[in-house]
Structure formats: C-alpha cells, structure tokens
C-alpha cells in the first residue's frame, strides 16, 4: 500500500478505520466521522486560542488532586457506541479532536489518546465550523455517551450547556451569557465569563 502523505490520495467515498488513520502522514489536521475523512477548519484565531487557554488553565486548576484530567487539542479521541467495550483500532471508525475534553476514567487513556467517550467535551466555535459542531458532533457525542457538552460562542460571548438525560438524550441544561458558567459534573467549578471573553 502506498504511503499516504496528501489528502488527495484518500477516497472520499471509502470508509476508513482508526488503524488506517494511524498510518497516514498528512500535514492537515483531520478527523474521521463514522469512517469518513473530514478536514478541520484552518488554524484557530487568536481569540479562539485565548478562550481555550483560559478554560484549560481554569479547569485544570480545579481538577488538581482529583481523578479527572483535561486535555487540549490536538488529542485523538476515539468514539463508538457507548454499549460496546473498548475496541481495537481496526474496529474504530470515528476519531475527533475536541478543543478540550475532561476524562475521569484513566482506563480509557492510552499512549495514543482517549479510547472511549470523555466525560465532558468543550468545543469553541469558529466561523465556518458551527454547522458541524452543532449538528454532526452534537449527535455523535450524544450517541457515544459524552455526559456534558459545551458549545462556546465567542462572538455572542455565550456558552450552551448540554447534559445527557436518563434516556441518553441531550437536554439544553443552561445558556450562560451573563457573569459566570458552571459545570454540571463539577458544580463547584465556576467560569468567569467576563474574564473568559475579555480581549487579554
């Protein structure tokens, strides 16, 4: 099999596994969604990176001395049906790169990243990727059992918080757009929205 070094070598109609993904040497950051290759948006803006850094630092500080850890992109998160046990690379057809993810079960961490659903995923929207984050990934994270999912809207300076209900469906638990945002999984964690969306 020829070495894959460029996106043009991949067939958009073909279904690829995580095992295939691991062999590629492509410059661009890509994700696999149910076996289909998806090119990620161009490099994030300064504003996006600033928000991500503030969330990362604040949440990481809160998780100190706790079982849970937070990981920023790039970080491979392999997802599959929540009712299945840990799968091998050949059996996995979805790998995503969330902006931030919190993982409380160390058993799903390995040298390649996360093999299973994180407890909490945060995606910071950028122009051009909001449709994917709001539709495809919303459905994907729900199916795979990500318990808490945040969509951060930099332009609106707001956060939408989705939490799985007893039936495994996302419910919009809160829309934070005032002074602070709090996590469902970590009720004592509060994010200062004024500072989060500040220009420095």
Backbone as CSV, one residue per row, in Angstrom:
resi,resn,N_x,N_y,N_z,CA_x,CA_y,CA_z,C_x,C_y,C_z
1,UNK,0.845,-1.193,0.000,0.000,0.000,0.000,0.888,1.254,0.000
2,UNK,0.609,2.237,-0.886,1.445,3.443,-0.937,1.301,4.284,0.326
3,UNK,2.366,4.994,0.667,2.341,5.874,1.837,1.383,7.045,1.568
4,UNK,0.488,7.332,2.508,-0.478,8.429,2.353,0.115,9.694,2.968
5,UNK,0.433,10.663,2.111,1.032,11.921,2.586,0.194,13.144,2.207
6,UNK,-0.878,12.929,1.431,-1.693,14.049,0.974,-3.167,13.633,0.956
7,UNK,-4.041,14.581,1.285,-5.473,14.292,1.317,-5.998,13.779,-0.013
8,UNK,-5.392,14.234,-1.103,-5.861,13.846,-2.436,-5.718,12.345,-2.684
9,UNK,-4.911,11.666,-1.890,-4.724,10.227,-2.037,-5.859,9.420,-1.409
10,UNK,-6.701,10.092,-0.635,-7.786,9.405,0.053,-9.073,9.484,-0.763
11,UNK,-9.829,8.413,-0.738,-11.094,8.330,-1.462,-12.227,8.795,-0.539
12,UNK,-12.906,9.907,-0.887,-13.980,10.414,-0.013,-15.147,9.438,0.133
13,UNK,-15.242,8.477,-0.783,-16.342,7.509,-0.720,-15.989,6.282,0.129
14,UNK,-14.719,6.137,0.445,-14.279,4.949,1.194,-14.470,5.142,2.695
15,UNK,-14.668,4.030,3.396,-14.771,4.047,4.853,-13.428,3.617,5.433
16,UNK,-12.853,4.487,6.266,-11.538,4.231,6.854,-11.671,3.963,8.345
17,UNK,-10.723,3.204,8.879,-10.692,2.925,10.317,-9.591,3.743,10.986
18,UNK,-9.580,3.684,12.298,-8.523,4.363,13.045,-7.166,3.741,12.738
19,UNK,-7.139,2.453,12.439,-5.886,1.792,12.057,-5.329,2.422,10.780
20,UNK,-6.203,2.733,9.821,-5.774,3.429,8.599,-5.227,4.805,8.948
21,UNK,-5.985,5.528,9.742,-5.649,6.904,10.159,-4.240,6.980,10.758
22,UNK,-3.888,5.964,11.545,-2.582,5.964,12.218,-1.416,5.852,11.232
23,UNK,-1.666,5.339,10.049,-0.587,5.173,9.060,-0.382,6.411,8.192
24,UNK,-1.340,7.333,8.202,-1.256,8.494,7.320,-0.232,9.503,7.830
25,UNK,0.413,10.182,6.902,1.377,11.240,7.235,0.949,12.520,6.522
26,UNK,-0.205,13.004,6.919,-0.825,14.173,6.277,-0.593,15.404,7.144
27,UNK,-0.218,16.517,6.511,0.037,17.772,7.236,-1.219,18.301,7.919
28,UNK,-2.307,18.311,7.165,-3.545,18.903,7.668,-4.099,18.111,8.855
29,UNK,-4.800,18.807,9.729,-5.464,18.132,10.838,-6.812,17.636,10.341
30,UNK,-7.031,16.338,10.489,-8.283,15.750,10.018,-8.952,14.977,11.139
31,UNK,-10.222,14.693,10.932,-10.984,13.843,11.829,-11.652,12.758,10.998
32,UNK,-11.965,11.656,11.628,-12.753,10.593,10.997,-14.117,10.585,11.663
33,UNK,-15.166,10.734,10.889,-16.515,10.675,11.422,-17.216,9.486,10.765
34,UNK,-17.399,8.425,11.535,-18.012,7.192,11.034,-17.343,6.714,9.749
35,UNK,-16.021,6.779,9.752,-15.228,6.253,8.647,-14.960,7.223,7.519
36,UNK,-15.576,8.411,7.566,-15.389,9.393,6.501,-14.410,10.485,6.959
37,UNK,-13.515,10.875,6.059,-12.497,11.872,6.384,-13.105,13.272,6.352
38,UNK,-12.854,14.035,7.423,-13.324,15.422,7.484,-12.134,16.312,7.807
39,UNK,-11.909,17.286,6.937,-10.832,18.250,7.150,-11.286,19.268,8.177
40,UNK,-10.445,19.518,9.169,-10.802,20.510,10.183,-10.600,21.914,9.650
41,UNK,-11.186,22.891,10.334,-11.059,24.282,9.938,-9.600,24.724,9.989
42,UNK,-9.254,25.811,9.283,-7.878,26.318,9.363,-7.486,26.627,10.804
43,UNK,-6.213,26.945,10.995,-5.697,27.230,12.346,-6.613,28.212,13.076
44,UNK,-6.916,27.930,14.349,-7.829,28.792,15.099,-7.293,30.211,15.240
45,UNK,-8.219,31.148,15.448,-7.863,32.553,15.623,-7.238,32.782,16.998
46,UNK,-6.653,33.945,17.163,-6.092,34.333,18.465,-7.191,34.316,19.528
47,UNK,-8.359,34.807,19.163,-9.465,34.850,20.118,-9.848,33.434,20.575
48,UNK,-9.967,32.544,19.624,-10.282,31.144,19.926,-9.241,30.554,20.868
49,UNK,-7.972,30.761,20.554,-6.892,30.194,21.361,-6.836,30.809,22.749
50,UNK,-7.158,32.076,22.832,-7.161,32.745,24.144,-8.254,32.152,25.040
51,UNK,-9.442,31.955,24.470,-10.549,31.361,25.225,-10.193,29.934,25.645
52,UNK,-9.624,29.180,24.718,-9.238,27.800,25.036,-8.216,27.767,26.166
53,UNK,-7.224,28.658,26.101,-6.186,28.690,27.147,-6.784,29.003,28.519
54,UNK,-7.691,29.965,28.562,-8.286,30.347,29.848,-9.131,29.211,30.426
55,UNK,-9.885,28.542,29.561,-10.677,27.410,30.034,-9.768,26.275,30.520
56,UNK,-8.731,25.993,29.743,-7.798,24.923,30.095,-7.160,25.183,31.457
57,UNK,-6.651,26.382,31.647,-5.963,26.712,32.902,-6.932,26.664,34.083
58,UNK,-8.116,27.261,33.908,-9.088,27.307,34.999,-9.594,25.928,35.397
59,UNK,-9.928,25.118,34.401,-10.448,23.784,34.693,-9.346,22.878,35.249
60,UNK,-8.144,22.984,34.683,-7.033,22.165,35.157,-6.739,22.464,36.627
61,UNK,-6.779,23.727,36.990,-6.539,24.114,38.390,-7.607,23.507,39.292
62,UNK,-8.848,23.519,38.826,-9.948,22.958,39.620,-9.807,21.445,39.791
63,UNK,-9.260,20.783,38.781,-9.153,19.323,38.818,-7.921,18.817,39.570
64,UNK,-7.088,19.732,40.039,-5.894,19.324,40.769,-6.282,18.452,41.960
65,UNK,-5.564,17.351,42.109,-5.814,16.383,43.188,-7.125,15.617,43.015
66,UNK,-7.730,15.710,41.819,-8.907,14.908,41.515,-8.524,13.818,40.524
67,UNK,-9.408,12.873,40.342,-9.166,11.745,39.436,-9.198,12.187,37.974
68,UNK,-9.916,13.248,37.684,-10.139,13.683,36.306,-8.976,14.521,35.772
69,UNK,-8.812,14.469,34.429,-7.793,15.268,33.750,-8.414,15.960,32.547
70,UNK,-7.854,17.125,32.189,-8.298,17.838,30.999,-7.192,17.797,29.948
71,UNK,-7.610,17.618,28.685,-6.664,17.529,27.569,-7.100,18.474,26.455
72,UNK,-6.169,19.280,25.923,-6.483,20.155,24.796,-6.132,19.493,23.464
73,UNK,-6.734,19.975,22.389,-6.359,19.517,21.044,-4.942,20.011,20.735
74,UNK,-4.186,19.267,19.902,-4.552,18.015,19.247,-4.455,16.831,20.201
75,UNK,-5.505,16.031,20.213,-5.589,14.884,21.120,-6.629,13.932,20.540
76,UNK,-6.194,12.746,20.116,-7.106,11.798,19.470,-8.123,11.241,20.465
77,UNK,-9.395,11.449,20.150,-10.488,10.866,20.936,-11.247,9.904,20.030
78,UNK,-11.141,8.603,20.340,-11.801,7.571,19.536,-13.160,7.277,20.136
79,UNK,-14.188,7.372,19.297,-15.552,7.236,19.786,-16.281,6.085,19.106
80,UNK,-17.179,5.454,19.863,-18.022,4.377,19.341,-19.205,4.214,20.276
81,UNK,-20.126,3.353,19.913,-21.349,3.123,20.679,-21.023,2.895,22.153
82,UNK,-21.722,3.623,23.002,-21.439,3.565,24.447,-21.671,2.180,25.052
83,UNK,-22.446,1.337,24.367,-22.740,0.000,24.895,-21.674,-1.036,24.560
84,UNK,-20.680,-0.627,23.758,-19.616,-1.560,23.393,-18.427,-1.420,24.333
85,UNK,-17.695,-2.492,24.498,-16.478,-2.436,25.309,-15.367,-1.805,24.472
86,UNK,-14.205,-1.623,25.059,-13.078,-0.998,24.364,-12.765,-1.766,23.083
87,UNK,-12.624,-1.019,21.991,-12.403,-1.635,20.684,-10.964,-1.460,20.227
88,UNK,-10.565,-2.303,19.274,-9.238,-2.174,18.672,-9.276,-1.116,17.573
89,UNK,-8.097,-0.695,17.114,-8.000,0.357,16.100,-8.730,-0.009,14.809
90,UNK,-8.736,-1.311,14.449,-9.401,-1.750,13.221,-10.918,-1.672,13.327
91,UNK,-11.437,-1.642,14.565,-12.887,-1.637,14.790,-13.439,-0.239,15.035
92,UNK,-12.562,0.762,15.056,-12.972,2.131,15.354,-12.977,2.954,14.074
93,UNK,-14.082,3.682,13.854,-14.228,4.439,12.621,-14.454,5.930,12.871
94,UNK,-14.353,6.349,14.128,-14.504,7.770,14.456,-13.383,8.211,15.379
95,UNK,-12.668,9.237,14.965,-11.661,9.867,15.823,-11.780,11.372,15.639
96,UNK,-11.970,12.075,16.751,-12.172,13.523,16.714,-11.109,14.221,17.550
97,UNK,-11.033,15.529,17.358,-10.064,16.361,18.067,-10.822,17.501,18.761
98,UNK,-11.498,17.225,19.876,-12.226,18.302,20.560,-11.256,19.383,21.048
99,UNK,-11.743,20.604,21.143,-10.887,21.670,21.666,-10.392,21.313,23.066
100,UNK,-11.314,20.852,23.913,-10.959,20.436,25.274,-11.812,19.242,25.659
101,UNK,-11.225,18.320,26.399,-12.036,17.217,26.924,-11.540,16.834,28.315
102,UNK,-12.497,16.499,29.165,-12.204,16.070,30.537,-12.508,14.585,30.642
103,UNK,-11.539,13.845,31.157,-11.651,12.391,31.264,-11.436,11.989,32.721
104,UNK,-12.411,11.260,33.268,-12.331,10.861,34.673,-12.026,9.380,34.865
105,UNK,-12.017,8.630,33.771,-11.697,7.207,33.847,-10.326,6.976,33.218
106,UNK,-9.282,6.812,34.023,-7.936,6.645,33.466,-7.774,5.397,32.611
107,UNK,-8.698,4.439,32.747,-8.588,3.192,31.992,-8.826,3.389,30.492
108,UNK,-9.451,4.499,30.090,-9.674,4.720,28.656,-8.568,5.580,28.035
109,UNK,-7.550,5.912,28.827,-6.399,6.642,28.307,-5.291,5.656,27.933
110,UNK,-4.688,5.879,26.769,-3.529,5.096,26.374,-2.539,6.024,25.689
111,UNK,-1.459,5.483,25.160,-0.410,6.329,24.593,-0.877,7.102,23.361
112,UNK,-1.977,6.655,22.732,-2.486,7.324,21.537,-3.525,8.393,21.852
113,UNK,-4.044,8.415,23.065,-5.067,9.404,23.420,-6.153,8.783,24.265
114,UNK,-7.399,8.980,23.842,-8.558,8.505,24.600,-9.313,7.481,23.775
115,UNK,-9.551,6.305,24.343,-10.260,5.223,23.664,-11.616,5.045,24.333
116,UNK,-12.570,5.889,23.935,-13.894,5.898,24.549,-14.356,7.330,24.767
117,UNK,-15.531,7.475,25.340,-16.135,8.807,25.491,-15.590,9.558,26.696
118,UNK,-15.089,10.796,26.502,-14.752,11.646,27.642,-16.019,11.969,28.437
119,UNK,-15.847,12.419,29.653,-16.993,12.817,30.471,-17.546,14.166,30.038
120,UNK,-16.650,15.059,29.601,-17.054,16.432,29.277,-16.233,16.892,28.082
121,UNK,-16.930,17.400,27.068,-16.261,17.950,25.891,-16.665,19.413,25.727
122,UNK,-15.680,20.237,25.385,-15.911,21.660,25.114,-15.435,21.957,23.700
123,UNK,-16.319,22.504,22.879,-15.964,22.947,21.537,-16.171,24.451,21.456
124,UNK,-15.147,25.146,20.955,-15.204,26.601,20.784,-15.457,26.866,19.307
125,UNK,-16.572,27.472,18.991,-16.965,27.639,17.595,-16.130,28.713,16.903
126,UNK,-15.824,28.431,15.646,-15.122,29.373,14.784,-15.969,29.561,13.531
127,UNK,-15.806,30.669,12.811,-16.561,30.845,11.568,-16.306,29.666,10.630
128,UNK,-17.389,29.094,10.109,-17.236,28.002,9.156,-17.375,26.616,9.735
129,UNK,-17.277,26.473,11.057,-17.415,25.118,11.596,-18.608,24.953,12.514
130,UNK,-19.426,25.968,12.665,-20.537,25.886,13.605,-21.563,24.828,13.213
131,UNK,-21.818,24.669,11.907,-22.794,23.660,11.477,-22.343,22.264,11.883
132,UNK,-21.068,21.968,11.677,-20.555,20.651,12.029,-20.608,20.426,13.528
133,UNK,-20.151,21.427,14.305,-20.136,21.262,15.757,-21.551,21.097,16.301
134,UNK,-22.490,21.848,15.745,-23.849,21.853,16.291,-24.671,20.652,15.846
135,UNK,-24.388,20.111,14.685,-25.205,19.007,14.172,-24.486,17.668,14.251
136,UNK,-23.423,17.515,13.480,-22.762,16.209,13.415,-22.182,15.812,14.771
137,UNK,-21.431,16.716,15.375,-20.769,16.340,16.631,-21.758,16.260,17.786
138,UNK,-22.774,17.087,17.764,-23.823,17.003,18.785,-24.397,15.581,18.810
139,UNK,-24.765,15.091,17.635,-25.338,13.752,17.520,-24.322,12.683,17.909
140,UNK,-23.098,12.874,17.459,-22.034,11.911,17.734,-21.752,11.807,19.226
141,UNK,-21.580,12.934,19.886,-21.276,12.924,21.319,-22.437,12.348,22.122
142,UNK,-23.648,12.620,21.675,-24.823,12.065,22.342,-24.844,10.541,22.210
143,UNK,-24.645,10.041,20.995,-24.651,8.596,20.745,-23.582,7.870,21.557
144,UNK,-22.437,8.516,21.707,-21.293,7.851,22.350,-21.278,8.003,23.868
145,UNK,-22.166,8.836,24.405,-22.298,8.935,25.851,-21.434,9.972,26.534
146,UNK,-21.095,11.062,25.823,-20.386,12.183,26.465,-21.402,12.886,27.364
147,UNK,-21.181,12.839,28.657,-22.217,13.261,29.605,-22.509,14.758,29.560
148,UNK,-21.468,15.572,29.413,-21.656,17.024,29.379,-20.934,17.586,28.158
149,UNK,-21.627,18.452,27.434,-21.094,19.021,26.192,-21.356,20.522,26.194
150,UNK,-20.264,21.282,26.056,-20.379,22.746,25.984,-20.067,23.226,24.575
151,UNK,-20.902,24.126,24.074,-20.619,24.873,22.853,-20.348,26.313,23.264
152,UNK,-19.159,26.786,22.944,-18.763,28.159,23.314,-18.871,29.040,22.077
153,UNK,-19.599,30.130,22.216,-19.822,31.085,21.122,-19.037,32.370,21.402
154,UNK,-17.844,32.522,20.837,-17.035,33.716,21.118,-17.710,35.029,20.702
155,UNK,-18.357,35.036,19.536,-18.973,36.275,19.058,-20.117,36.715,19.955
156,UNK,-20.914,35.768,20.401,-22.061,36.087,21.270,-21.673,36.137,22.749
157,UNK,-20.435,35.748,23.046,-19.945,35.680,24.419,-20.901,34.857,25.292
158,UNK,-21.180,33.659,24.796,-22.143,32.791,25.475,-21.681,31.339,25.419
159,UNK,-22.252,30.531,26.307,-21.982,29.089,26.351,-23.316,28.357,26.459
160,UNK,-23.504,27.343,25.620,-24.660,26.459,25.735,-24.185,25.146,26.349
161,UNK,-24.878,24.722,27.386,-24.512,23.504,28.120,-25.565,22.421,27.878
162,UNK,-25.105,21.286,27.328,-25.976,20.143,27.098,-25.567,19.011,28.036
163,UNK,-26.567,18.337,28.599,-26.316,17.239,29.534,-27.212,16.063,29.148
164,UNK,-26.643,14.841,29.171,-27.432,13.655,28.864,-28.488,13.412,29.938
165,UNK,-29.710,13.093,29.492,-30.753,12.751,30.455,-30.763,11.239,30.681
166,UNK,-31.750,10.756,31.429,-31.806,9.332,31.777,-31.977,8.446,30.547
167,UNK,-32.532,9.003,29.480,-32.738,8.232,28.247,-31.546,8.323,27.301
168,UNK,-30.487,9.013,27.735,-29.301,9.146,26.898,-29.444,10.182,25.793
169,UNK,-30.357,11.158,25.996,-30.567,12.235,25.032,-30.071,13.547,25.626
170,UNK,-29.492,14.394,24.788,-29.042,15.691,25.286,-30.230,16.617,25.573
171,UNK,-30.107,17.324,26.660,-31.053,18.383,27.002,-30.250,19.665,27.216
172,UNK,-30.774,20.768,26.716,-30.119,22.048,26.941,-30.347,22.426,28.398
173,UNK,-29.302,22.271,29.207,-29.441,22.491,30.653,-29.345,23.964,31.003
174,UNK,-28.467,24.687,30.278,-28.290,26.113,30.600,-27.713,26.851,29.401
175,UNK,-28.019,28.138,29.340,-27.410,29.048,28.366,-26.754,30.162,29.176
176,UNK,-25.435,30.105,29.270,-24.698,31.070,30.084,-24.286,32.257,29.212
177,UNK,-24.704,33.445,29.607,-24.337,34.639,28.841,-24.233,35.861,29.751
178,UNK,-24.080,35.599,31.027,-24.039,36.722,31.969,-22.673,36.782,32.638
179,UNK,-22.615,36.519,33.927,-21.359,36.692,34.655,-20.527,35.424,34.748
180,UNK,-21.189,34.268,34.862,-20.414,33.040,35.072,-21.121,31.831,34.481
181,UNK,-20.345,30.768,34.278,-20.868,29.483,33.818,-20.403,28.414,34.785
182,UNK,-21.265,27.436,35.046,-20.891,26.363,35.965,-21.071,25.013,35.285
183,UNK,-20.255,24.063,35.678,-20.300,22.726,35.102,-21.333,21.868,35.819
184,UNK,-22.013,21.020,35.063,-22.956,20.061,35.649,-22.195,18.994,36.442
185,UNK,-21.095,18.505,35.864,-20.323,17.441,36.502,-19.513,17.932,37.699
186,UNK,-19.159,19.215,37.674,-18.349,19.802,38.752,-19.051,21.075,39.226
187,UNK,-20.116,20.937,40.030,-20.950,22.081,40.410,-20.196,23.205,41.111
188,UNK,-19.089,22.866,41.751,-18.328,23.897,42.462,-17.327,24.611,41.554
189,UNK,-17.315,24.255,40.271,-16.453,24.933,39.298,-17.241,26.061,38.640
190,UNK,-16.711,27.271,38.725,-17.367,28.427,38.125,-16.389,29.117,37.172
191,UNK,-16.850,29.406,35.949,-16.042,30.086,34.944,-16.502,31.531,34.826
192,UNK,-15.604,32.465,35.055,-15.904,33.897,34.952,-16.004,34.265,33.470
193,UNK,-17.216,34.534,32.983,-17.401,34.807,31.564,-16.847,36.164,31.140
194,UNK,-16.845,37.114,32.027,-16.283,38.439,31.701,-14.794,38.296,31.398
195,UNK,-14.106,37.546,32.252,-12.679,37.302,32.034,-12.461,36.396,30.814
196,UNK,-13.296,35.366,30.681,-13.137,34.398,29.594,-13.171,35.069,28.226
197,UNK,-14.097,36.006,28.052,-14.259,36.634,26.737,-13.540,37.979,26.617
198,UNK,-12.777,38.345,27.641,-12.006,39.593,27.583,-10.922,39.502,26.497
199,UNK,-10.489,40.636,26.001,-9.555,40.652,24.876,-8.109,40.363,25.279
200,UNK,-7.826,40.201,26.551,-6.474,39.841,27.007,-6.549,38.695,27.990
